[in-house]
């Protein structure tokens, strides 16, 4: 990340570009009507928020253990995952803006009580809900809050898999 910054590039640009290339490859191997989704946990959860916001080919997005505002993290001294280091981003945008850009496509946010990386996820989801409602897609924004910590445990994984299978079937 640091090497990219000194040369005027960003880690998030590289990983989003890699994921967009993967979407292109998947499109080449699937039927035209196939729905391609993006699912990630922790750093991957942050990545899929940016990918979903920037690539309309992504039909649905699940972010686990990652949805948390810059403001919340800064106020509590929570470190930023390297991909979130985007000079000037937090002056003009917030994580809720990524959800708003994904709307009206389906989004599942998974957060946990003991996970600082999703500490204010309920507030962020609530702030994005109006955009989904205005687009007639209020049912497309879901939030699963669990009592565990940051780790992707089996019950959370199973819930994500169940939601994902419903998204694929909806296509």
N, C-alpha and C positions, 0 to 999 in steps of 0.2 A: 504494500500500500504506500509506504513512504517513498519508495523509488518512483512509483507512478506519479505521486504528487509533485515531486521536484521536477518532473518532466512535463507537468501540466496535464496529467491524465488521472483518472480515478479508478479505484478498484471496482466500484459499483458499475461503472461503464463497461469494464471488461467482463464481469460476470453476467451482467444483463445481456451483453452482446453474445456471449457464449450460449446463454439460455435461449435467446432468440434464434440462434443458428440451430439449436437442438429442436426447437419448434418447427423450423423449416424442414429439417430432416424428417421429423415425425409426420409432417403433412405429406411428404413424398411417399410414405409407407402406409398411409391410411386412406380410407374412403373420404371423398370430399366433404361428406356430412359429419364425419367423426369430430367429436369434441375433445380438444386437448386442454388439459388442466395443469395447474402448477400447485404443488404441495411442498411446504418446507417447514422445518423446525429450527428455532434459534436463528443462526445466521441465514439458513435457508428460508426461514420464515420472513426475514427482512427482504431477502432477495425476491421472493415471489410477490411481495407487495409492490416492489418497483417494476418487476416484469409484468404483472397484471395491469398496472397503471399505464405502462408504456407500450404494451403489445396487445392490441385488440384481438389477435388470433387466440389468445388464452381465454378459453370459454368459462373457466371457473378457477378460483384461487382459494387455497387454505393456508393460513399463516398460524403456526403454533409456536408458543413460547417466544414471541417476537414483537407483538404489537404494543408499543409503548411510545408515548410522545417524547420528543427531545426535551421539552420543558420539564416533564416529570423526572427524566434521567438526570438532567442538569441540577435540579433542585435537591436531589438526593445523592449526588456524587456517584451515580451509576455509570460505569464506563460505556463507551460507545463501541460497538462491534465495528471493525475496520471499514466495512462497506458503507456504514452510515456517516463516515467522515467525508462530508461534501461541503467545501468552503462556501459559506453564505446561505446554505440551504435553509437553516432554521430562522434566518431573518425574514424570509418570504413565505416559507411553507412549514407545514407540520405533517406528521404521519397521517393525520385524518385526511389530508388532501390526496394521499395515495388511494385510500378507500373510495373517496369521492370520484377519482378518475377511473376506478374499476367499475363503478356503477354504470349500468344496471346488471352487470354480470354477477353470478352468485359468488359470495365470499363467506367462508367460515373462518372465524377468529377463535383460537383456542388459547385460553389464559388459565393461570393457576394462582391460588392464594399465596403460595410461597415462592413465587417467581418474580423477581424484580424486573425482568425483561418484558413482563406483560403487566406491570404494576397498575397502570391506569387504562387498561384495555377496555373496560366497561364504559368509561367516559369517552374514549375515542370512538368506539362503536356507536354510542349514543349521539355523538356530534355528527357522525356520518349518516345516521338514519334518515334525516330529512332529505338528503340528496336521493337516496334510494326511494323514499316515499314519493318525492316529486316526479320521479321517473316511472311511477307505478310498479315498483319492484321491491316493496318493503320486505317481502318474503325471501328476497335474495341475499339479505344480510343476516347472518346467523352468528351467535356468540355462544360458545361452550366454555363455561367457567368451572374448573375443577378444584378440588381441595389439596392437590399434591403440589410438588415443587416444579422445578424447571425441566427435569428429565422427561423424556417422552416415554411414558409407561404404557403397558399393554392396554388398559382401559381407554386411555386417550387415543392410542393408535387405532384401536377397534372403532371408536366413534368417528375418527377421521376417515377410515376406510368405508364405513357405512355411508357417511355423507357423500364421499366421492363416488361410490357406486350409484347412489341416487342421482347425482349430477350426470353421470355417464348415461344412465337410463333415460334421463329427461331429454336427451338430445334427439 
